[in-house]
């Protein structure tokens, strides 16, 4: 639950920082962040409870099914989930280099908004210790994530424009000044909390 709340919050903050303040879009991003991992409830606890880097290839295949299983669960439950929310959920583990899942979408074939949820998910997974078993501050998680992308000649995880904008905003405190003052205040306070 804490992970889902964090991802929903971070995703909405990242979107607001880019000036994506349409209330319907923000609601969809926050909902996708909250629901992105609901399918994990169907995955064997022995797989889910181990850090990602300790997974065998067979574990990763099982784990990757959580994306579609989550969408299926919501549909079966009759939940009124907007199509855009389902699309964001379906794409939050896709990678820019095409090695993500479930559809191995590549490059610009998937939504930038889903990238924001993907970044939020990865940052929280690193900071919670779910990535490698070592809990960290969010600030350290962003540095690790930056390092992942810098060590490759071609972007692996994220659209470079989306990723660099998030990193610049987080590390350089870059906020879209055209936002209403109330929204700016909320984003500024939440950014300060995020970075400790």
Phi and psi in degrees as a GROMACS rama.xvg file:
@    title "Ramachandran Plot"
@    xaxis  label "Phi"
@    yaxis  label "Psi"
@TYPE xy
-59.9514  -42.1706  UNK-2
-60.5857  -46.1208  UNK-3
-62.9391  -41.7922  UNK-4
-62.7682  -43.6809  UNK-5
-61.9454  -46.3273  UNK-6
-64.7207  -41.9747  UNK-7
-60.5454  -42.7608  UNK-8
-67.8843  -50.8077  UNK-9
-59.3125  -42.9973  UNK-10
-60.0214  -45.6129  UNK-11
-65.862  -39.5596  UNK-12
-62.2039  -45.3849  UNK-13
-60.5468  -42.1829  UNK-14
-64.5047  -44.0513  UNK-15
-63.5914  -37.1832  UNK-16
-62.2612  -28.3256  UNK-17
-90.5742  6.98815  UNK-18
82.1216  9.3011  UNK-19
-84.2524  80.6918  UNK-20
-111.461  10.5813  UNK-21
-58.0489  125.569  UNK-22
-63.0083  -35.326  UNK-23
-66.6286  -41.8563  UNK-24
-65.7554  -45.0393  UNK-25
-60.5842  -40.6416  UNK-26
-62.9684  -41.4648  UNK-27
-66.6793  -40.5663  UNK-28
-64.393  -46.4556  UNK-29
-62.8654  -42.1294  UNK-30
-64.2475  -43.124  UNK-31
-61.5971  -40.6598  UNK-32
-63.3434  -40.8192  UNK-33
-67.9599  -34.0592  UNK-34
-101.674  -3.64116  UNK-35
-55.8556  -31.2235  UNK-36
-111.931  19.1819  UNK-37
-59.8262  -28.2425  UNK-38
-68.3633  -15.4133  UNK-39
-63.2725  -22.5449  UNK-40
-63.4855  -16.4242  UNK-41
-96.6592  -3.30202  UNK-42
-96.2788  142.05  UNK-43
-51.8014  130.061  UNK-44
-59.9616  -31.5668  UNK-45
-65.1469  -27.9983  UNK-46
-78.9422  -49.3181  UNK-47
-64.2054  -35.17  UNK-48
-77.1555  -16.1136  UNK-49
-88.1676  144.304  UNK-50
-57.6965  148.15  UNK-51
-54.7162  -43.3324  UNK-52
-69.6627  -11.5102  UNK-53
-91.8183  -3.14348  UNK-54
-72.8028  138.295  UNK-55
-76.8638  167.997  UNK-56
-58.8405  -38.8821  UNK-57
-64.1588  -36.9069  UNK-58
-63.876  -41.4542  UNK-59
-65.4038  -36.5723  UNK-60
-64.3659  -44.0362  UNK-61
-63.1695  -47.7861  UNK-62
-60.1554  -39.8209  UNK-63
-64.5535  -18.8357  UNK-64
-72.1651  -10.7615  UNK-65
-63.8539  -26.774  UNK-66
-63.7892  -57.0215  UNK-67
-68.6094  -37.0356  UNK-68
-61.6679  -35.9853  UNK-69
-64.6285  -45.0348  UNK-70
-63.8945  -43.3765  UNK-71
-60.865  -41.8133  UNK-72
-58.8635  -44.8608  UNK-73
-65.8521  -39.8221  UNK-74
-65.7421  -45.7866  UNK-75
-61.5855  -34.0501  UNK-76
-76.9446  -6.93079  UNK-77
76.0468  19.6047  UNK-78
-68.3046  137.508  UNK-79
-84.1175  77.8023  UNK-80
-99.2895  120.142  UNK-81
-57.2765  148.654  UNK-82
-56.7659  -40.7888  UNK-83
-61.108  -37.6851  UNK-84
-63.5724  -44.9859  UNK-85
-62.4974  -38.5613  UNK-86
-66.2255  -41.6536  UNK-87
-63.3477  -46.1881  UNK-88
-58.0571  -43.6178  UNK-89
-65.6612  -23.0404  UNK-90
-107.976  1.18737  UNK-91
-69.7526  -13.3772  UNK-92
-110.718  9.06155  UNK-93
-72.4365  151.745  UNK-94
-122.137  149.864  UNK-95
-58.1186  -33.0762  UNK-96
-85.7823  3.03516  UNK-97
87.147  6.05047  UNK-98
-96.5992  7.31953  UNK-99
-80.108  -166.468  UNK-100
-147.06  158.627  UNK-101
-91.2358  -14.9276  UNK-102
-106.756  2.2675  UNK-103
52.6024  42.4798  UNK-104
-66.1136  147.559  UNK-105
-128.171  148.484  UNK-106
60.8828  -124.147  UNK-107
-95.7218  18.6223  UNK-108
-78.7918  -5.9147  UNK-109
-129.545  164.558  UNK-110
-69.9304  135.791  UNK-111
-61.0143  -33.865  UNK-112
-65.5968  -38.4729  UNK-113
-63.1612  -31.0334  UNK-114
-63.6613  -38.133  UNK-115
-62.5985  -41.7489  UNK-116
-67.5467  -38.7711  UNK-117
-62.2559  -42.1215  UNK-118
-64.3764  -45.9906  UNK-119
-59.6498  -42.8095  UNK-120
-62.7361  -45.0886  UNK-121
-67.6816  -43.2767  UNK-122
-60.346  -45.5893  UNK-123
-69.6177  -34.053  UNK-124
-64.5807  -39.6537  UNK-125
-67.8441  -46.7023  UNK-126
-68.6511  -30.5029  UNK-127
-79.6898  -14.332  UNK-128
93.5657  -2.49172  UNK-129
-66.7496  -24.2406  UNK-130
-71.0606  -53.9209  UNK-131
-133.462  6.83751  UNK-132
92.3935  -2.43718  UNK-133
-114.713  108.323  UNK-134
-66.2304  144.797  UNK-135
-142.839  166.514  UNK-136
-70.8664  153.248  UNK-137
-57.6689  -37.134  UNK-138
-58.4591  -43.0854  UNK-139
-68.3882  -36.6835  UNK-140
-61.7984  -41.2169  UNK-141
-63.2321  -39.386  UNK-142
-64.143  -41.3165  UNK-143
-63.0438  -45.3098  UNK-144
-61.2195  -41.6592  UNK-145
-58.3527  -43.2314  UNK-146
-62.1156  -38.5325  UNK-147
-57.4019  -45.2178  UNK-148
-76.296  -31.0367  UNK-149
-72.8763  -27.5094  UNK-150
-78.7639  -5.1037  UNK-151
-111.504  148.759  UNK-152
-80.0517  -20.6366  UNK-153
-124.308  136.367  UNK-154
-56.7742  132.827  UNK-155
-92.7155  -58.1793  UNK-156
-85.1138  -49.2117  UNK-157
-129.04  153.951  UNK-158
-53.7359  122.793  UNK-159
-58.6758  -33.1459  UNK-160
-67.3995  -46.7821  UNK-161
-63.5729  -48.401  UNK-162
-62.783  -46.532  UNK-163
-65.2556  -34.1419  UNK-164
-66.3238  -41.4618  UNK-165
-63.467  -48.4282  UNK-166
-61.7955  -44.5  UNK-167
-61.3705  -42.6383  UNK-168
-64.6756  -45.0834  UNK-169
-70.2214  -48.2604  UNK-170
-82.2825  -27.8775  UNK-171
-106.502  2.79641  UNK-172
57.7788  39.83  UNK-173
-86.38  116.596  UNK-174
-125.125  139.864  UNK-175
-64.1406  108.046  UNK-176
-70.1032  -10.0422  UNK-177
-81.0317  -5.69348  UNK-178
-66.8932  150.898  UNK-179
-58.6512  148.718  UNK-180
-55.6692  -40.8919  UNK-181
-61.0367  -42.8476  UNK-182
-67.5651  -40.2828  UNK-183
-58.7196  -43.2811  UNK-184
-61.9263  -44.0913  UNK-185
-63.029  -47.751  UNK-186
-61.6779  -44.2486  UNK-187
-60.6323  -46.3551  UNK-188
-63.8048  -43.3131  UNK-189
-68.4377  -34.6748  UNK-190
-63.5932  -42.5931  UNK-191
-61.5082  -40.6027  UNK-192
-64.2369  -43.2428  UNK-193
-60.0244  -41.265  UNK-194
-91.2906  -2.45501  UNK-195
